[in-house]
Amino acid sequence: MEIAWWRSAVIYQVYVRSFADGNGDGTGDLAGVRTRLRYLADLGVDALWFSPWYPSPMADGGYDVADYRDVDPAYGTLEEAERLIAEARDVGLRTIVDIVPNHVSDQHAWFQAALDAAPGSPARQRFWFRPGRGPGGAEPPNDWSSIFGGSAWTRTKNADGTPGEWYLHLFAPEQPDLNWTHPLVWHEHEQILRFWFDRGAAGVRIDSAGLLAKHADLPEVDPAHAPGQHVHTDRDEVHDIYRSWRRLADGYPEPRALIGEIWLPDLERLARYLRPGELHTVFNFDFLACPWEPDRLRASIERSLHFHEQVDAPATWVLSNHDVTRPVTRYGRADTSFAFETKRAGTASDLVLGERRARAAALLMLALPGSAYIYQGEELGLPEVEDIAPDRIQDPMHFRSGGVDPGRDGSRVPLPWSGAAPPYGFGATGDTWLPQPTTWADLTVEAQQRNPASTLRLYRDALRVRKAEPALGDGTLTWLDAPADVLAFRRGDDVACVVNLSAGPVGLPQHEEVLLASADLDDGRLGSDAAVWLRLTTTDKGWSTR
């Protein structure tokens, strides 16, 4: 058995609420996932990463966890999760569960006990409770901002109804931050890891992994802070937590994988999380956010590979997830990069162009060294849903921004499986929890399985070729000399990926075989915004000028 399976794995993100509905109530659940395991196995992925399935009030799509040792009744039961993990493994799919260690739900037993306790009590020391500033403590303890907008502090009420202390939440007020200087917080999370590892989970994806450690004095943010000394992001002491988790993960006969979600622009700092004895992989947001521009893409790839090589860790590649605008929509815009700060409703997108680029980006991503992530619906070429009625929007990012940010619901709309109209075989007997567009009939799994030129068929073929070619997956990359605005590299001795980001068609390197193309070649030439995998000739004869 290959122990370091994560080095080359293709991992599929299942956003349970929107994947498949097994009981007809309009919300995806574990029963629905179990009925679609064969689809996932046939797609060709190696593992499934599940968004949080724990009991939650859903103030932030399940990332406000009330109990880590159970399953939300909307999704099923703990026993069903155990069956799902086992059944997935039976068809060759490992399971990765989501852990949210920075915060809990305000309905979590710990936080409810803290609210009932007096200031300074042991129950409150597991969180960040502080008195306010100014007359009567009416101002927050500091000026930290929530990632979701507004203040990072919310004031409590005392038992007699008078204003009380404030508590810290880097996300929504319903998500109070844990105090990782408290030994019970450490112990609790190690027990949570064991709970799921003992039930067969092959690894954990760690949400907001760079935020756990805070400066004990909670000072104001210093823009000139030294690396590792930000008051709440990427502090050096966070690495002690992951070294402890790594020792735990390595104690299993098949070591469990630790995968960090860490948004850092400094790739040298990011690589520190991958040093021996810490995390196995981290998400590559630099590549995800990169615009569809040849120089920027090549620079992102080279930086990623360089810093991962320094710590002997595999790079990871990802185009989308449940938080970001879907590639088909993003790549059809004038600005093809991604940033939360610039996301706005009403931004125009050429979806035909976006689909062509997204298909090419998929072949680029899956040809790069390391592991890759596919967010559900990406393999169907789904666009972002940008016309959700205001009364159906649920994402707190939208509300906390005063409506300026359209939110993330557009990437979370339930998948279309079959049929010509909503709910497209999702399983709902009525409306789905988020409305599906009436224009998705040609994007269903059923329709795309019949269409040899569909995006679903492209992803299946790409994953089949990737498994069949030893050069793909983990390993090295060699850049090829190529025409302007063309990315071209070799994997191993004879497999090459060519991506044309120029305005017109280009010729190709001398080759024996076309393994796969994102768009039809025209007289042997690769069109604009397209990608191809080639079997090179054994004797390099250079680039064709046809």
C-alpha positions, 0 to 999 in steps of 0.5 A: 500500500502506498502510504503517502497517497496524498502526494499524488491524489486527486481529491473531490470536495463534497459540499454535503448540503448541495451534493445529493438529497436522499430523503427528499427534503431539498437538502443534501445528506449522507444518504444521497452521497452514498447513492452516488459513490459509484459516480465518484469512483467512476469519475476517477478521484482518489479521496473525498473531502467532506465539508462539515457534517456536524450538528450546526445552527448553520449560521455559516454553512456548517462551519459553526460547529456545535458538536464534533462527535455527531452528525447534523440530523439534516444530513443523517446520523453518526452511524450513517457517516461510519457506513459512508466512510466504509462504503467509500473505501470499498470502492477505492475512495478515502475520506477526509473530514473537515475540522474547524479548530479556530472557533465553535458555534455559539450553541456549543456546550462550552460557549453556552457554559461560558455565557452562564459563568461569571467573568474570569471563570474557568469556562470563559478562559477557553474563549477570548472574553474581555471587558470593553474600553471607554465609559461603561466598557461600551467600546470593543476591547480593540479595533480588530475586524471580522473577516466577514466584515464589521467588528470582531467583537460582540458584547454579552448580556449579564444575567440581570440584562445589563451589558457584559463582557465582549467576546472575540470572533474573527468570523461571524458573531455565532462563531466565537474563537477558541483560546489555544493557550488553554490546555483543554482546547488542545486536549479536546481537539486531539480527542476529536481527531482520534474520534474520526481517525478511529472511524476510518477517516484518512485525514482532516482538512483544517479550516482557517489553519493559520488563525488559531494562535493569538497574541495573549495581550490582544493588541492592535494590528501593527501593519509593520509587524515582523513575519510570524508576529501578526496579532492573530494570523500565521503566528509562530506558535501555531506550529506547536499545535500542528507538530502535536497533531502530526505525532498523533496522525503518524501513530496510525498504521496508515498515517492520517493526512493533515491538510491545511487551509491557509490563506497567505500571500508569502509562500515562504511562510506558507512552506513553514507549515510543511516542514518535517513533522507538521502538515502534509499539504496545504491549499495553494490559494496563490494558484487558485487566485491567479489570473488567466495570464501566462506570465502570472500563471508560470510565476505562480507555478514556479514559486509553488514548486520552489517553496514546496521542494524546500520542505520535500512536500507535494504542491497542491493545485485547486481551481475552486471551492465552496467559497470562491467564484466558479471558474467558468464565470471567473475566467469569462471576466475582464479580471480573471483573478479572485479576491474576496475584497473585489467580489461584486454583484453584476460583474459581466462574464462571457460564459462561453469564453469562461468555459473554454478557459476553465476546461484548459485550466483543468488540464493544466492543473491535473498535469502539474506535480503533486495533488489536485482538488476538484470542487463538486460541479467543477467537473460539470462546468457549472457557472456561478449562480448570480441571480439568487433572489435576496430573500433566498440568500443565506451567506453571512458574508453578504449580510455582514458587508451590507450587501456589497459582497454578493456572498458565496451561495452562488457556488453552493447551489445543488448539483443537477443530476438528470432531467430537464428542469429543477430539481434535476434529479437532486432528490428533492420532492419540492424546492431545493435549499438554494434555487437551481437555474432553469437553464441547467438541463444540458449541464446535468450528469445525465446529459453530459454522460451522453455528450462525448465533448462535455466537460464531465467526459473531459474530467473523466478522461483526464483522470483516467490518463493521469492514472495511466501515466506514471509521469503524472502526479507527484514528481518534477516538471521541466519547462519547454521552450514555447511561443509567446503566451504559451505554457508548455512543460514536460512530465517525465520523459515523454508526456507534455502539457501545452496551454495556449493563452495567446490570441491565436492558434499555435503549432505543437511540439513534435509528438507521437500521440495526442493524449487529450485536448480541452478543445478540438485541434485545427489541422494539428494546431492548438486554438486560443485558450485551450490545452493539450496533453501529448506523447512526445517523440523520443527524439526532440525535433523542436516546436512545429511552426505549422 
